[in-house]
Amino acid sequence: MEADKIKESIKRAAQELFRKFGYHKTSVNEIAKRAKIAKATIYKYFESKEDILHALLMDYIRVSVDELIHSDSHQLDEEAHLANLILKTSRLSYTVCNEFIGWDFIRESTNSQEFLKNLSNELEEMLLSSFTKLNGVRKLEGYHQRLRFLIKCSKSIVFSFAFTSVSDADVRKNFVSFQKEILPYLVKAAIAV
């Protein structure tokens, strides 16, 4: 049980530092100091700083996806539920990038972009799996592929304006535009029979 406490201490320290200074500006030495452990101890539990970030983000995303999937599933029809889910997921993705990693680092680093792509793919799989469990597997041919297409399109659109926006106000404006002008058509295409 001691190992679990140490691992949580490392993640908690890293999360505080990532939020305060950004991923790029936080060193493993600073994480060790904040967690009150030796730097070598970190490497017993995590292979790299990126591995710590991945563990943090997956914890955050798992909890968030579960909340997203179950929050309004009984109150909305399928179309409204999917649109709401995609919008909340897009906001979640943006929050992850904004709070944990930092946009400057993402824009400048090829490694962070690859990391973000992999993380985004894991989020996509979690969403598909959760949505299928909640709603049961529909018998319609290609439904799963259409859901995957909906998630991929939405993800690409959201990341493109997040990467190119100059300010948070621009991002918010683009989110509203996406929600009103693009998302309804993507959802209709995904669930069309």
N, CA and C of each residue as an Amber inpcrd file, in Angstrom:
protein
   579
   0.8140000  -1.1960000   0.0000000   0.0000000   0.0000000   0.0000000
   0.8560000   1.2580000   0.0000000   2.0360000   1.1750000   0.5470000
   2.9550000   2.3130000   0.5600000   3.2570000   2.7890000  -0.8540000
   3.4040000   1.8610000  -1.7840000   3.6960000   2.2140000  -3.1800000
   2.5820000   3.0800000  -3.7670000   1.3320000   2.7500000  -3.4700000
   0.2010000   3.5430000  -3.9650000   0.2450000   4.9720000  -3.4220000
   0.6090000   5.1170000  -2.1520000   0.6930000   6.4470000  -1.5470000
   1.8020000   7.2790000  -2.1910000   2.9290000   6.6460000  -2.4580000
   4.0450000   7.3540000  -3.0880000   3.6620000   7.7860000  -4.5010000
   3.0460000   6.8730000  -5.2380000   2.6240000   7.1760000  -6.6040000
   1.6290000   8.3360000  -6.6260000   0.6750000   8.3150000  -5.7130000
  -0.3160000   9.4050000  -5.6270000   0.3470000  10.7160000  -5.2350000
   1.3270000  10.6460000  -4.3540000   2.0630000  11.8410000  -3.9400000
   2.8050000  12.4600000  -5.1290000   3.4020000  11.6190000  -5.9410000
   4.1080000  12.0880000  -7.1390000   3.1210000  12.7490000  -8.0990000
   1.9960000  12.0870000  -8.3390000   1.0040000  12.6380000  -9.2680000
   0.4240000  13.9530000  -8.7520000   0.1430000  14.0080000  -7.4620000
  -0.4130000  15.2280000  -6.8750000   0.5830000  16.3940000  -7.0010000
   1.8460000  16.1250000  -6.6950000   2.8810000  17.1570000  -6.8050000
   3.0290000  17.6260000  -8.2580000   3.0620000  16.6780000  -9.1700000
   3.1930000  17.0130000 -10.5940000   2.0070000  17.8350000 -11.0690000
   0.8130000  17.4440000 -10.6720000  -0.3830000  18.1690000 -11.0970000
  -0.3410000  19.6170000 -10.6300000   0.0330000  19.8300000  -9.3760000
   0.1270000  21.1960000  -8.8480000   1.1320000  22.0180000  -9.6550000
   2.2860000  21.4300000  -9.9290000   3.3310000  22.1440000 -10.6660000
   2.9630000  22.3590000 -12.1370000   2.3650000  21.3550000 -12.7710000
   1.9530000  21.5000000 -14.1710000   0.9400000  22.6270000 -14.3030000
  -0.0080000  22.6830000 -13.3760000  -1.0320000  23.7310000 -13.4400000
  -0.4380000  25.1100000 -13.1850000   0.5170000  25.1680000 -12.2750000
   1.1030000  26.4610000 -11.9160000   2.0900000  26.9720000 -12.9680000
   2.9750000  26.0630000 -13.4570000   4.0550000  26.4800000 -14.3460000
   3.9620000  25.9150000 -15.7600000   3.0820000  24.9340000 -15.9660000
   3.0100000  24.2560000 -17.2580000   3.9170000  23.0410000 -17.2770000
   3.5870000  22.1190000 -18.1140000   4.3410000  20.8670000 -18.2280000
   5.7960000  21.1260000 -18.6050000   6.0000000  21.9290000 -19.6080000
   7.3300000  22.1660000 -20.1630000   8.2790000  22.7940000 -19.1470000
   7.7650000  23.6730000 -18.3120000   8.6180000  24.4010000 -17.3670000
   8.7880000  23.6830000 -16.0320000   8.1860000  22.5250000 -15.8740000
   8.3050000  21.7620000 -14.6280000   9.3280000  20.6510000 -14.8210000
  10.2580000  20.5390000 -13.8930000  11.2800000  19.4920000 -13.9800000
  10.9480000  18.3410000 -13.0360000  11.5570000  17.2020000 -13.2900000
  11.3930000  16.0380000 -12.4230000  11.9590000  16.3640000 -11.0350000
  13.0330000  17.1480000 -10.9900000  13.5920000  17.5650000  -9.6990000
  12.5720000  18.3360000  -8.8710000  11.8400000  19.2450000  -9.5210000
  10.8260000  20.0290000  -8.8100000   9.6820000  19.1460000  -8.3190000
   9.3080000  18.1710000  -9.1220000   8.2470000  17.2370000  -8.7190000
   8.7040000  16.4540000  -7.4820000   9.9330000  15.9540000  -7.5140000
  10.4750000  15.1980000  -6.3770000  10.5050000  16.0630000  -5.1200000
  10.9510000  17.2900000  -5.2810000  11.0320000  18.2030000  -4.1420000
   9.6420000  18.4550000  -3.5590000   8.6580000  18.7190000  -4.4300000
   7.2930000  18.9760000  -3.9680000   6.6920000  17.7330000  -3.3050000
   7.0100000  16.5520000  -3.8310000   6.4830000  15.2980000  -3.2650000
   7.2730000  14.8430000  -2.0380000   8.4020000  15.5190000  -1.7740000
   9.2710000  15.2050000  -0.6340000   9.8370000  13.7870000  -0.7250000
  10.3220000  13.4820000  -1.9260000  10.9700000  12.1890000  -2.1650000
  12.2140000  12.4240000  -3.0170000  13.0340000  11.4120000  -3.1500000
  14.2180000  11.5010000  -4.0060000  13.8030000  11.3870000  -5.4740000
  14.5620000  12.0430000  -6.3260000  14.2910000  11.9900000  -7.7620000
  14.2890000  10.5420000  -8.2630000  15.2070000   9.7250000  -7.7560000
  15.2940000   8.3180000  -8.1720000  14.0180000   7.5460000  -7.8470000
  13.3430000   7.9540000  -6.7820000  12.0920000   7.2840000  -6.4040000
  11.0310000   7.4790000  -7.4820000  11.0310000   8.6450000  -8.0910000
  10.0550000   8.8970000  -9.1650000  10.2310000   7.8720000 -10.2740000
  11.4850000   7.5860000 -10.6090000  11.7530000   6.6720000 -11.7180000
  11.4650000   5.2080000 -11.3670000  11.2080000   4.9120000 -10.1170000
  10.7440000   3.5680000  -9.7410000   9.2890000   3.3690000 -10.1820000
   8.5630000   4.4750000 -10.2290000   7.1280000   4.4070000 -10.5010000
   6.7390000   4.9080000 -11.8940000   7.5420000   5.8040000 -12.4370000
   7.2520000   6.3780000 -13.7460000   8.5310000   6.4390000 -14.5620000
   8.4360000   6.0820000 -15.8300000   9.6120000   6.0810000 -16.6980000
  10.0940000   7.4790000 -17.0480000   9.1660000   8.4470000 -17.0770000
   9.5280000   9.7980000 -17.4980000   8.4930000  10.7950000 -16.9820000
   8.7880000  12.0550000 -17.1700000   7.8320000  13.1150000 -16.8270000
   6.5790000  12.9560000 -17.6890000   6.7680000  12.5740000 -18.9300000
   5.6310000  12.3520000 -19.8290000   4.7290000  11.2360000 -19.2970000
   5.3230000  10.2120000 -18.7160000   4.5680000   9.1020000 -18.1430000
   3.7230000   9.5780000 -16.9500000   4.2760000  10.4930000 -16.1650000
   3.5070000  11.0690000 -15.0470000   2.3170000  11.8480000 -15.5980000
   2.5820000  12.6710000 -16.6030000   1.5120000  13.4550000 -17.2240000
   0.4220000  12.5400000 -17.7740000   0.8320000  11.4840000 -18.4490000
  -0.1380000  10.5510000 -19.0210000  -1.0060000   9.9350000 -17.9210000
  -0.3940000   9.5150000 -16.8270000  -1.1510000   8.9240000 -15.7180000
  -2.1400000   9.9360000 -15.1420000  -1.6920000  11.1680000 -14.9650000
  -2.5740000  12.2200000 -14.4550000  -3.7610000  12.4600000 -15.3800000
  -3.4560000  12.5880000 -16.6390000  -4.5060000  12.8840000 -17.6050000
  -5.4930000  11.7310000 -17.7340000  -5.0050000  10.5160000 -17.7280000
  -5.9180000   9.3720000 -17.8490000  -6.8190000   9.2740000 -16.6250000
  -6.2930000   9.5530000 -15.4300000  -7.1390000   9.5810000 -14.2280000
  -8.2360000  10.6320000 -14.3860000  -7.8280000  11.8120000 -14.7950000
  -8.7580000  12.9270000 -14.9650000  -9.7980000  12.6090000 -16.0380000
  -9.3390000  12.0760000 -17.1460000 -10.2300000  11.7810000 -18.2630000
 -11.2020000  10.6510000 -17.9150000 -10.7210000   9.6010000 -17.2490000
 -11.6210000   8.4930000 -16.8810000 -12.7910000   8.9850000 -16.0370000
 -12.4930000   9.7750000 -15.0340000 -13.5470000  10.3140000 -14.1710000
 -14.4660000  11.2270000 -14.9840000 -13.8700000  12.0810000 -15.7940000
 -14.6600000  13.0310000 -16.5800000 -15.5360000  12.3310000 -17.6080000
 -15.0080000  11.3220000 -18.2930000 -15.7920000  10.5920000 -19.2980000
 -16.9640000   9.8860000 -18.6320000 -16.7290000   9.2730000 -17.4890000
 -17.8090000   8.5970000 -16.7810000 -18.9100000   9.5970000 -16.4200000
 -18.5090000  10.7680000 -15.9270000 -19.4940000  11.8110000 -15.6050000
 -20.2180000  12.2960000 -16.8570000 -19.4710000  12.4570000 -17.9520000
 -20.0820000  12.9240000 -19.2050000 -21.1230000  11.9470000 -19.7130000
 -20.7600000  10.6920000 -19.7240000 -21.6400000   9.6610000 -20.2790000
 -22.9240000   9.5340000 -19.4680000 -22.8200000   9.6030000 -18.1590000
 -23.9850000   9.3430000 -17.3200000 -24.7410000  10.5960000 -16.8870000
 -24.2110000  11.7640000 -17.1490000 -24.8160000  12.9780000 -16.6190000
 -26.2030000  13.2790000 -17.1640000 -26.4210000  13.0720000 -18.4450000
 -27.7230000  13.4530000 -19.0160000 -28.3200000  12.3560000 -19.8820000
 -27.8240000  11.1500000 -19.7290000 -28.2160000  10.0780000 -20.6330000
 -29.7000000   9.7350000 -20.5770000 -30.3630000   9.9900000 -19.4600000
 -31.7710000   9.6100000 -19.3510000 -32.7090000  10.7710000 -19.6810000
 -32.1420000  11.9700000 -19.8480000 -32.9830000  13.1400000 -20.0520000
 -33.0880000  13.5670000 -21.5060000 -32.1760000  13.1360000 -22.3450000
 -32.1280000  13.6200000 -23.7190000 -32.3360000  12.5000000 -24.7210000
 -32.8480000  12.8610000 -25.8990000 -32.9240000  11.8670000 -26.9610000
 -31.5020000  11.5990000 -27.4710000 -31.3670000  10.6050000 -28.3130000
 -30.0390000  10.1870000 -28.7600000 -29.2710000  11.3130000 -29.4540000
 -29.9400000  12.0600000 -30.3010000 -29.2790000  13.1370000 -31.0320000
 -28.7720000  14.2250000 -30.0770000 -29.6250000  14.6440000 -29.1550000
 -29.2390000  15.6770000 -28.1900000 -28.1430000  15.1580000 -27.2600000
 -28.2710000  13.8900000 -26.8660000 -27.2540000  13.2940000 -25.9930000
 -25.8880000  13.2700000 -26.6770000 -25.8530000  12.8380000 -27.9390000
 -24.5780000  12.7920000 -28.6720000 -23.9870000  14.1890000 -28.8470000
 -24.8120000  15.1540000 -29.2140000 -24.3230000  16.5230000 -29.3970000
 -23.7530000  17.0650000 -28.0920000 -24.4690000  16.8320000 -27.0010000
 -24.0160000  17.2850000 -25.6820000 -22.7160000  16.5840000 -25.2820000
 -22.6420000  15.2980000 -25.5490000 -21.4480000  14.5170000 -25.2290000
 -20.2320000  15.0190000 -26.0090000 -20.4030000  15.2660000 -27.2870000
 -19.2970000  15.7540000 -28.1250000 -18.8510000  17.1350000 -27.6520000
 -19.7910000  17.9950000 -27.3410000 -19.4470000  19.3380000 -26.8790000
 -18.6890000  19.2790000 -25.5510000 -19.1800000  18.4840000 -24.6200000
 -18.4990000  18.3610000 -23.3250000 -17.1230000  17.7310000 -23.4890000
 -17.0080000  16.7670000 -24.3830000 -15.7170000  16.1240000 -24.6350000
 -14.7340000  17.1170000 -25.2420000 -15.2240000  17.9500000 -26.1310000
 -14.3720000  18.9750000 -26.7360000 -13.8610000  19.9390000 -25.6720000
 -14.7410000  20.3230000 -24.7800000 -14.3240000  21.2060000 -23.6840000
 -13.3200000  20.4970000 -22.7740000 -13.5530000  19.2210000 -22.5240000
 -12.6260000  18.4350000 -21.7050000 -11.2430000  18.3990000 -22.3490000
 -11.1960000  18.1410000 -23.6370000  -9.9210000  18.1030000 -24.3610000
  -9.2020000  19.4430000 -24.2620000  -9.9550000  20.5120000 -24.4350000
  -9.3670000  21.8420000 -24.3430000  -8.8320000  22.1030000 -22.9310000
  -9.6070000  21.7290000 -21.9210000  -9.1860000  21.9210000 -20.5360000
  -7.9040000  21.1590000 -20.2390000  -7.8300000  19.9310000 -20.7230000
  -6.6280000  19.1240000 -20.5240000  -5.4090000  19.8400000 -21.1000000
  -5.5560000  20.3280000 -22.2970000  -4.4290000  21.0260000 -22.9490000
  -4.1000000  22.3310000 -22.2460000  -5.1050000  23.0640000 -21.8720000
  -4.9260000  24.3770000 -21.2750000  -4.3430000  24.2900000 -19.8630000
  -4.8580000  23.3730000 -19.0400000  -4.4570000  23.3200000 -17.6440000
  -3.2330000  22.4570000 -17.3760000  -3.0650000  21.3920000 -18.1080000
  -2.0010000  20.4540000 -17.7790000  -0.7450000  20.6210000 -18.6360000
  -0.9260000  20.9030000 -19.8960000   0.2180000  20.8710000 -20.8080000
   0.6750000  22.2730000 -21.1800000  -0.2290000  23.1160000 -21.5630000
   0.1080000  24.4780000 -21.9810000   0.1760000  24.5660000 -23.4940000
  -0.5460000  25.5150000 -24.0680000  -0.6570000  25.6300000 -25.5190000
   0.6600000  25.9950000 -26.1880000   1.4610000  26.8390000 -25.5440000
   2.7440000  27.2160000 -26.1550000   3.6100000  25.9880000 -26.3870000
   3.6710000  25.1280000 -25.3780000   4.4760000  23.9190000 -25.5050000
   3.9170000  22.9980000 -26.5850000   2.6080000  22.8720000 -26.6330000
   1.9730000  22.0030000 -27.6350000   2.2650000  22.5070000 -29.0410000
   2.1560000  23.8080000 -29.2460000   2.3910000  24.3750000 -30.5740000
   3.8390000  24.2140000 -31.0250000   4.7730000  24.2420000 -30.0730000
   6.1920000  24.2300000 -30.4150000   6.8270000  22.8500000 -30.4380000
   6.2300000  21.8810000 -29.7870000   6.8880000  20.5900000 -29.6100000
   6.2120000  19.4640000 -30.3820000   6.9680000  18.8310000 -31.2390000
   6.4600000  17.6840000 -31.9880000   6.1190000  16.5390000 -31.0470000
   6.9500000  16.3240000 -30.0310000   6.6860000  15.2480000 -29.0650000
   5.3650000  15.4630000 -28.3470000   5.0680000  16.6930000 -27.9550000
   3.8170000  16.9470000 -27.2500000   2.6230000  16.7570000 -28.1780000
   2.7880000  17.1000000 -29.4450000   1.6900000  16.9010000 -30.3910000
   1.4070000  15.4140000 -30.5900000   2.4520000  14.6080000 -30.6540000
   2.2710000  13.1570000 -30.7740000   1.6290000  12.5980000 -29.5060000
   2.0830000  13.0710000 -28.3590000   1.5110000  12.6590000 -27.0800000
   0.0310000  13.0090000 -27.0330000  -0.2970000  14.2300000 -27.4410000
  -1.6790000  14.6850000 -27.4530000  -2.5320000  13.8560000 -28.4110000
  -1.9770000  13.5100000 -29.5380000  -2.6940000  12.6690000 -30.5030000
  -3.0050000  11.3000000 -29.8980000  -2.0250000  10.6900000 -29.2500000
  -2.2450000   9.3890000 -28.6100000  -3.2700000   9.4830000 -27.4910000
  -3.1680000  10.5230000 -26.6840000  -4.1190000  10.7330000 -25.6060000
  -5.5280000  10.9250000 -26.1700000  -5.6300000  11.6840000 -27.2200000
  -6.9040000  11.9290000 -27.8670000  -7.5100000  10.6350000 -28.4120000
  -6.6690000   9.7730000 -28.9570000  -7.1440000   8.4680000 -29.4470000
  -7.6540000   7.6010000 -28.3020000  -6.9750000   7.6520000 -27.1530000
  -7.4490000   6.8970000 -25.9880000  -8.7870000   7.4380000 -25.5060000
  -8.9360000   8.7500000 -25.5080000 -10.2040000   9.3690000 -25.1310000
 -11.3140000   8.9200000 -26.0800000 -11.0140000   8.8900000 -27.3500000
 -11.9770000   8.4450000 -28.3570000 -12.4480000   7.0220000 -28.0620000
 -11.5180000   6.1190000 -27.7670000 -11.8790000   4.7270000 -27.4670000
 -12.7230000   4.6260000 -26.1980000 -12.3650000   5.4210000 -25.1820000
 -13.1450000   5.4110000 -23.9400000 -14.5660000   5.9020000 -24.1880000
 -14.7070000   6.9350000 -24.9980000 -16.0390000   7.4520000 -25.3160000
 -16.8760000   6.4210000 -26.0520000 -16.2910000   5.8180000 -27.0800000
 -17.0210000   4.8110000 -27.8540000 -17.4350000   3.6420000 -26.9800000
 -16.5140000   3.1760000 -26.1660000 -16.7960000   2.0480000 -25.2870000
 -17.8920000   2.3990000 -24.2830000 -17.7830000   3.5760000 -23.6640000
 -18.7780000   3.9950000 -22.6810000 -20.1420000   4.2030000 -23.3190000
 -20.1660000   4.8300000 -24.4900000 -21.4360000   5.0850000 -25.1570000
 -22.1050000   3.7680000 -25.5520000 -21.3170000   2.8200000 -26.0360000
 -21.8600000   1.5210000 -26.4370000 -22.4110000   0.7720000 -25.2250000
 -21.6910000   0.8110000 -24.1050000 -22.1680000   0.1400000 -22.8840000
 -23.4680000   0.7540000 -22.3920000 -23.5410000   2.0690000 -22.4490000
 -24.7170000   2.7670000 -21.9450000 -25.9340000   2.5130000 -22.8190000
 -25.7520000   2.5410000 -24.1230000 -26.8870000   2.4600000 -25.0470000
 -27.0810000   1.0920000 -25.6690000 -26.1940000   0.1620000 -25.3780000
 -26.2760000  -1.1420000 -26.0120000 -25.7720000  -1.0520000 -27.4450000
 -25.4250000  -2.1640000 -27.9940000 -24.9160000  -2.1680000 -29.3610000
 -26.0950000  -2.1450000 -30.3080000 -26.1550000  -1.1180000 -31.1320000
 -27.2320000  -1.0350000 -32.1130000 -26.9390000  -1.9980000 -33.2430000
 -27.9710000  -2.5430000 -33.7720000 -27.8300000  -3.5500000 -34.8180000
 -27.5760000  -2.9470000 -36.1930000 -27.7210000  -1.6490000 -36.2980000
 -27.5490000  -1.0250000 -37.6010000 -26.1060000  -1.1330000 -38.0620000
 -25.9590000  -1.5590000 -39.2950000 -24.6300000  -1.7150000 -39.8650000
 -23.9470000  -0.3570000 -39.9860000 -22.7280000  -0.2750000 -39.5280000
 -21.9450000   0.9410000 -39.6640000 -22.1670000   1.9810000 -38.5790000
 -23.0460000   1.7250000 -37.6110000 -23.3300000   2.7200000 -36.5790000
 -22.0730000   3.0630000 -35.7810000 -21.3400000   2.0380000 -35.4010000
 -20.1140000   2.2460000 -34.6210000 -19.1120000   3.0890000 -35.4180000
 -19.0010000   2.8140000 -36.7120000 -18.0870000   3.5880000 -37.5580000
 -18.5490000   5.0420000 -37.6820000 -19.8560000   5.2510000 -37.7440000
 -20.3660000   6.6190000 -37.8350000 -20.1100000   7.3910000 -36.5370000
 -20.2420000   6.6980000 -35.3960000 -19.9140000   7.3410000 -34.1220000
 -18.4330000   7.7050000 -34.0670000 -17.5930000   6.7940000 -34.5110000
 -16.1520000   7.0550000 -34.5400000 -15.8570000   8.2570000 -35.4540000
 -16.5360000   8.2990000 -36.5980000 -16.3720000   9.4220000 -37.5290000
 -16.7870000  10.7370000 -36.8670000 -17.9160000  10.7200000 -36.1610000
 -18.3950000  11.9080000 -35.4570000 -17.3570000  12.3990000 -34.4530000
 -16.8130000  11.4950000 -33.6840000 -15.8210000  11.8720000 -32.6720000
 -14.5510000  12.3870000 -33.3340000 -14.0800000  11.7030000 -34.3710000
 -12.8490000  12.1240000 -35.0610000 -13.0170000  13.5010000 -35.7140000
 -14.1280000  13.7130000 -36.3890000 -14.3680000  15.0170000 -37.0240000
 -14.4100000  16.1310000 -35.9880000 -15.1570000  15.8910000 -34.9410000
 -15.2970000  16.9010000 -33.8940000 -13.9420000  17.2020000 -33.2650000
 -13.1980000  16.1510000 -32.9930000 -11.8730000  16.2960000 -32.3900000
 -10.9550000  17.1130000 -33.2950000 -10.9590000  16.8170000 -34.5630000
 -10.1010000  17.5370000 -35.5140000 -10.4750000  19.0090000 -35.6050000
 -11.7540000  19.2830000 -35.6500000 -12.2150000  20.6650000 -35.7440000
 -11.8310000  21.4450000 -34.4910000 -12.1130000  20.8510000 -33.3360000
 -11.8220000  21.5390000 -32.0760000 -10.3200000  21.7880000 -31.9190000
  -9.5020000  20.7760000 -32.2140000  -8.0620000  20.9660000 -32.0750000
  -7.5380000  21.9850000 -33.0850000  -8.1160000  22.0120000 -34.2750000
  -7.6210000  22.9730000 -35.2590000  -7.8570000  24.4030000 -34.8010000
  -9.0320000  24.6990000 -34.2440000  -9.2000000  26.0910000 -33.8040000
  -8.5190000  26.3570000 -32.4820000  -8.3120000  25.3500000 -31.6680000
  -7.5630000  25.5570000 -30.4250000  -6.0930000  25.8560000 -30.7290000
  -5.5380000  25.1610000 -31.7330000  -4.1400000  25.3840000 -32.1030000
  -3.9370000  26.7360000 -32.7780000  -4.9310000  27.2170000 -33.4860000
  -4.7440000  28.4330000 -34.2720000  -5.3160000  29.6890000 -33.6260000
  -6.0800000  29.5410000 -32.5720000  -6.6720000  30.7100000 -31.9100000
  -5.6060000  31.4920000 -31.1620000  -5.7750000  32.7890000 -31.1570000
  -4.8130000  33.6700000 -30.5020000  -5.1470000  33.8450000 -29.0160000
  -6.4230000  33.8630000 -28.6910000  -6.8260000  34.1190000 -27.3070000
  -7.9240000  33.1470000 -26.8730000  -8.1790000  33.1370000 -25.5590000
  -9.2710000  32.3210000 -25.0400000 -10.6210000  32.7940000 -25.5810000
 -10.7480000  34.0910000 -25.8240000 -11.9890000  34.6200000 -26.3940000
 -12.2310000  34.0490000 -27.7880000 -11.1580000  33.9190000 -28.5720000
 -11.2780000  33.3070000 -29.9010000 -11.7200000  31.8520000 -29.7900000
 -11.1540000  31.1490000 -28.8250000 -11.5160000  29.7390000 -28.6200000
 -12.9950000  29.6310000 -28.2680000 -13.4470000  30.4710000 -27.3360000
 -14.8670000  30.4420000 -26.9440000 -15.7760000  30.7350000 -28.1380000
 -15.4040000  31.7310000 -28.9270000 -16.1970000  32.0900000 -30.1150000
 -16.2570000  30.9040000 -31.0930000 -15.1220000  30.2350000 -31.2630000
 -15.0920000  29.0700000 -32.1560000 -15.9050000  27.9020000 -31.6070000
 -15.8830000  27.7180000 -30.2820000 -16.7050000  26.6640000 -29.6770000
 -18.1830000  26.9120000 -29.9550000 -18.6190000  28.1590000 -29.7900000
 -20.0240000  28.5060000 -30.0330000 -20.3660000  28.2630000 -31.4970000
 -19.4940000  28.6790000 -32.3820000 -19.7120000  28.4580000 -33.8130000
 -19.7910000  26.9610000 -34.1300000 -18.8850000  26.1950000 -33.5790000
 -18.8900000  24.7420000 -33.7760000 -20.2000000  24.1460000 -33.2730000
 -20.6150000  24.5630000 -32.0730000 -21.8330000  24.0210000 -31.4550000
 -23.0720000  24.3280000 -32.2950000 -23.1680000  25.5350000 -32.8180000
 -24.3860000  25.9450000 -33.5210000 -24.3830000  25.6260000 -35.0080000
 -23.2180000  25.6990000 -35.6490000 -23.1890000  25.6240000 -37.1080000
 -22.6790000  24.3030000 -37.6790000 -21.8960000  23.5480000 -36.9180000
 -21.2940000  22.3340000 -37.4730000 -21.7900000  21.0740000 -36.7780000
 -21.7650000  21.0880000 -35.4520000 -22.0850000  19.8830000 -34.6810000
 -23.4610000  19.2780000 -34.9900000 -24.5240000  20.0790000 -35.1340000
 -25.8320000  19.4600000 -35.4120000 -25.8270000  18.6040000 -36.6800000
 -25.1050000  19.0460000 -37.6990000 -25.0530000  18.2810000 -38.9480000
 -24.2130000  17.0160000 -38.8120000 -23.1330000  17.1080000 -38.0590000
 -22.3070000  15.9230000 -37.8250000 -23.0860000  14.8510000 -37.0620000
 -23.8350000  15.2840000 -36.0570000 -24.6160000  14.3340000 -35.2420000
 -25.7170000  13.6980000 -36.0810000 -26.4220000  14.4930000 -36.8670000
 -27.4810000  13.9360000 -37.7230000 -26.9110000  12.8890000 -38.6910000
 -25.7450000  13.1740000 -39.2400000 -25.1120000  12.2240000 -40.1680000
 -24.6830000  10.9410000 -39.4260000 -24.2550000  11.0790000 -38.1860000
 -23.7870000   9.9080000 -37.4370000 -24.9130000   8.9640000 -37.0650000
 -26.0970000   9.5070000 -36.7740000 -27.1700000   8.6250000 -36.3270000
 -28.2110000   8.3320000 -37.3970000 -28.0170000   8.8970000 -38.5770000
 -28.9630000   8.6480000 -39.6620000 -29.0320000   7.1630000 -39.9940000
 -30.2280000   6.7230000 -40.2960000 -30.4470000   5.3110000 -40.6340000
 -30.2800000   5.1080000 -42.1240000
